[in-house]
Amino acid sequence: MRKGILGIVLLMILQLHVLYANTQNVIDDMGYLSEDEQASLQATIETIQTQYLMDAVIVITDDTQGKSSMEFADDFFDYNGYGIGEEYDGILLLVNMGARELWISTTGSHTINQYSHLTNSMVNSVSPYLSDGEYYEAGMEFLNLIIGIENEVPTSSQNYSSQDDNAYDYSDDTSSVQYREETVSTRVEDMVASPWPYLGAIIIASVITGVITGASKGSVTITNRTYEKPGSFSLTRQTDRFIRENTTRVKIETKSSSSSGGGTHTGSSGRSHGGSGGSF
Amino acid sequence: MATVSAYKCLNCQAPLGFDPKSGQWKCHYCFSEFTKQELDKVYKEEEVTQSTGTLNAYHCNNCGAEIVADETTSATFCLYCKSPSLIKERFKGEFHPKYVIPFKITHEDAEEIYKKWIRKKLFAPTQFKNDEEIEKIKGVYAPFWLYDCEANGQIQGQATKVSSWRSGNYRYTRTKYYHVEREGRVKYERIPVDASTKFDDKFMVMIEPYDYQALADFSMHYMTGFFAETYDVDEATCKKTMKERVDDFISNRIRNTVTGYTSFSVQHASSNLNYASESYALMPVYLLVNEYKDKKHMFIVNGQTGKVVGETPIDHKRQLVFWLIALGITWVIIVFGGALFG
């Protein structure tokens, strides 16, 4: 019996090992993180790996080997054996101290789709910590955002509805048709429970009632020329005197957005990646 | 005893009434119609007997019953025999109108106009929609002072011309400021001012304009079959109202000549009358005064053009029911629309 349990545990560990080819998910070339901090981040990452079946990596470096932040992040993920499942699903946060840039790279169609509209705001949430030199907090924020997003997936379907086809690789066997029917009814339930439709209806009903209540009593249809004797109007004096002028100039802002990305691109390994970056 | 007059049918002696459609006088008993010239031959206005009766003590010359009339009522109907009755001395001397615009809209037309109008007033109390109520519509000749005048007006203000262009990485905006002055002169003809306190001034402005093409020299004949009021606001008081209207007309008129600028704001406007002359006229209106919770509500139709103004009280119960229905429908649309297309 004991052997049996041991066997199962061993098997599980073995399986996990197959899934998680690389167990070092926090790479700090700069030495900004203490050992405890690294361990804490690693532990959180492992929770993400087991609970959400996706990989997470944090890289802090000042040497991107001549590559852009995006290229380095994508390649680092691809060539270091990260990613879970057939499509190597995972997400990587690169803190590029050389260029003081950060880049969040996503891999695997599910992760790319699910995060395509979210990486930008993740960059914006993480970068303030980096600006303040709080690298551990930045890493934790990154991981907490992932946990928050993953936890929301099943309930808040509208945010991810466009990517839902793949979302069900993970749920047991919900057919997509069934899921959509549920969506409408759950949406109705959500709407019924929400105060906004009531508030909206009160405002609209009040406006309509108000408009009908105040409906025109009639209006004045004469103009300033109704009683004028035709041809009797004449201007007897007309002065237009220039007084002064002033000129202002405003610099036209050329677009230099601090965050970029969002689309999908292919890295040197041939895998597809998504992601966003920014400076700090 | 004061004289009360009504024009009688030259054939059957029944009372005559003015018919807005044909512009002639009609007998409702023998259906004879008479032109103004035909009546003038028989009823010469100068033959109206002078009398000095006490107000409110007139008698119907058809049935002899006492005519009950307000102090400003000059044409009315006998309460008993329904004959049109004119109180002649209330059309005389200072109260003699110079002009009249005869009714063009019939009583039936006015009722139709009211029905259409009240149908759109969702929150009007039901009693306002009853036939009994609708029958209360009266054709009334309302007193107006008509002013001919010439006015001078001046305006002063600041105008700007704004231009904008791009050079290199900069956008330049240049604002040129100008001091603008204009003076103008204009003549106005027959600006009407409501001369009766029985009508709401605001509404009387709204039923304007009347088509002065139909303006005729006053004749008592037109009054028969309608109510008529004499003025109780004197010419001097109405002149002030007229001056306010002229101020408004002329300053807007002159302001419209300031063109070619991006903006113009008037800092000073004034006007003065060079001369003004007035004439007293009666203009046709259909009037319905409703009382609801001790407050009077007025409905007025221009008796010549059919233009409608008026107000109805709000029945708060109807309003609440409507609001609740609108609320329910809107809520359903939001919830299901939001769930299906959100």
Interface residues (C-beta under 8 A of the other chain):
Chain A: Q158 V184 S185 R187 V188 D190 M191 V192 W196 P197 Y198 G200 A201 I202 I204 A205 S206 I208 T209 I212 T213 A215 K217 G218 S219 V220 T221 I222 N224 R225 T226 Y227 E228 K229 S232 F233 S234 L235 T236 R237 Q238 T239 D240 R241 F242 I243 R244 E245 N246 T247 T248 R249 V250 K251 I252 T254
Chain B: K120 K121 L122 F123 E150 N152 Q154 Q158 A159 R166 N169 Y170 R171 Y172 T173 R174 T175 K176 Y177 Y178 H179 V180 E181 R182 E183 G184 R185 V186 K187 Y188 E189 R190 I191 F203 V205 M206 I207 E208 P209 D248 F249 I250 N252 R253 I254 N256 T257 K307 V308 V309 G310 E311 I314 Q319 F322 W323 L324 A326 L327 G328 T330 W331 I334 V335 F336 G338 A339 L340 G342
